[in-house]
Structure formats: C-alpha cells, structure tokens
Amino acid sequence: MNDNNYYSEYSESSAEVSSVTDTNIAFAKSYLFMFLGTFITLIVGVFFSKILASFMIEGNTGGEIGFLIAFFVVMIVELIICSKINKESLVNNNFGKSLALFLIYSALTGFMFSFLFVYFDLAVLNQVFFGVTIYFLILSLITFLFRKKIHRAANFAFVGLIVLLVASVVMSLLSWFMYGSETFFTLYLGISILGIIVFSIITLVDIKSMYQLIDSSYNKNAASISASLCLYLDFMNIVIYILRILAITGNSRSRK
C-alpha cells in the first residue's frame, strides 16, 4: 500500500512538473511570436509609408484617397481577424490557423501604421522598436519578481485606461479650437506620457494573466497565440505613444 502511494505521489509530481514546463515553453513562444509580429509590422509599415510619402510629395490625391479608403477597410478586417484569432486559439485549439491569422493581423497593422510612419525616419523607428523591446523585457522581469502582487495593479490599470480614453476624447474635441497652440501640444504631450504609464501597468497585468491563460488551456501552444496577440497590442500601444511624444517634441527625424 505504501509503495502504491509512493508511486502515485511520484506520478502526480511528475505530471505537475511537466505541466509547468509545457506552460513555460508555450509562454516563451508567445513572446517569440509577439516580437515576430512587431517586426512584420515595422517592415510592412515602412514599406507602405514610402509609397504614401511619394503620393504626398507628388501631390497624387487619388493615391492618398485610395490609401485612406484602404485604411478603413483594413480596420474592419482587423476587427474580424482579431476575434477569429481568439476563437481559433482558445475554442478550436488550432495552433496553425491562429498563428497564420496573427501574422496576417501584424502585416495589416503595419499598413495602418504607415500613416504614422510616414513622418519618421527609419533610424528613429528602429530605435523606438528596439527601445520598446528592451522596455517590454524589463516589464516582464518586473512581473516575474513581483508576480504575487501584480494583481493589485489591475484596478489602477482599469481606472487609468478609462481616464486615458476620456482624456483622448476631450482632446479630440478641443483640437477643433486649440490645435496649433502651445497649450494643446502640452496637453497632448501629457496624455501621451499618461498613455505609456497606463499601458505599462496594463502590460504587467496582461503578462501574468496570459501566463495563467496558457497554464489553464487544454492546448497550450494554441493558447500562446492569443497571448501573443494581447502582448502585441500592449507593445504597439506603447510604440504609438512614444512616437507621439517624438512628433510633439520635434524628434521624428534622426540627427545626421
């Protein structure tokens, strides 16, 4: 009887270790796919920003309007793909299909970012993406070190996001009356800094939540794609706010 209990406990312990290992591997993959997605976004965004820039320089109104129409079409397609990624990764447990959808989503996001990238030098964009990558890894380390206390930041993240959304809407309305004034750019700069802070906190919460999501999933590899998407969105939001700050402060061009 004692021998049976021993082997039973040993088997359960081995299963737990195996499960933790599988979760760690799947979570590491989610980072790999996330960074792959950001790289694709950067490449595609730079490519289309050059085309858009040529239209703007040449005064090709038709080309600019075509870009704008495509922007709204892509926005709708992205919303559909986003929901399908979560369905394929968390419901259907289809790793291959959800990965393909995620990479397509990353490429489409690159096209949408071309409207922002057109105002920045490639060197600046490379520095921003590299800097945010390092910053993201630091946030991951912080989450690991303080993983037992991260849940306390969830309320701050929620409140911060609401404040950020309200402030953004207010600034959009004020832009009709204040755009170009020093006060407007000061407020816009403040909102951009707030955006980085808020999404940094959201990233801490999401990293822990995505790990738990993968750990509780039947197909951990498939779930890692949903985690990749969540982390990717956090990453790109931080990129957006940093680019806004650079644009406001006049640092959109590299110093040669």
JOZIDA-V446385 format. One record per residue. N is the residue number from 1. PSI is psi in whole degrees, 0 to 359 (NA if undefined). Layout:
# JOZIDA-V446385
N,PSI
N,PSI
This chain:
# JOZIDA-V446385
1,317
2,321
3,318
4,319
5,321
6,311
7,327
8,315
9,322
10,319
11,317
12,320
13,319
14,321
15,321
16,317
17,317
18,320
19,317
20,319
21,314
22,320
23,316
24,318
25,315
26,321
27,323
28,322
29,324
30,325
31,318
32,312
33,325
34,313
35,327
36,318
37,317
38,325
39,316
40,317
41,316
42,312
43,311
44,319
45,316
46,318
47,308
48,334
49,327
50,322
51,315
52,320
53,320
54,322
55,318
56,320
57,320
58,351
59,29
60,88
61,322
62,318
63,320
64,319
65,321
66,319
67,317
68,318
69,316
70,325
71,312
72,326
73,314
74,324
75,317
76,317
77,321
78,320
79,320
80,314
81,321
82,315
83,326
84,327
85,312
86,324
87,314
88,327
89,327
90,333
91,307
92,348
93,38
94,98
95,311
96,314
97,319
98,325
99,315
100,317
101,321
102,318
103,322
104,317
105,318
106,319
107,317
108,322
109,324
110,318
111,316
112,325
113,346
114,332
115,335
116,319
117,336
118,339
119,5
120,145
121,152
122,321
123,320
124,316
125,318
126,318
127,320
128,312
129,321
130,317
131,318
132,327
133,313
134,316
135,320
136,321
137,325
138,318
139,323
140,320
141,319
142,318
143,319
144,317
145,327
146,34
147,333
148,347
149,354
150,328
151,336
152,339
153,351
154,317
155,321
156,321
157,317
158,312
159,317
160,321
161,319
162,314
163,319
164,317
165,315
166,315
167,322
168,319
169,316
170,318
171,325
172,321
173,319
174,336
175,335
176,335
177,332
178,356
179,132
180,344
181,159
182,324
183,318
184,312
185,329
186,315
187,319
188,321
189,317
190,319
191,323
192,319
193,319
194,321
195,319
196,317
197,313
198,313
199,341
200,316
201,317
202,321
203,317
204,315
205,318
206,323
207,313
208,318
209,319
210,326
211,316
212,325
213,313
214,317
215,327
216,0
217,148
218,315
219,98
220,324
221,317
222,319
223,334
224,335
225,320
226,321
227,319
228,316
229,315
230,312
231,324
232,316
233,320
234,315
235,310
236,328
237,321
238,319
239,314
240,312
241,327
242,318
243,323
244,317
245,317
246,321
247,319
248,320
249,0
250,28
251,34
252,348
253,143
254,150
255,116
256,NA
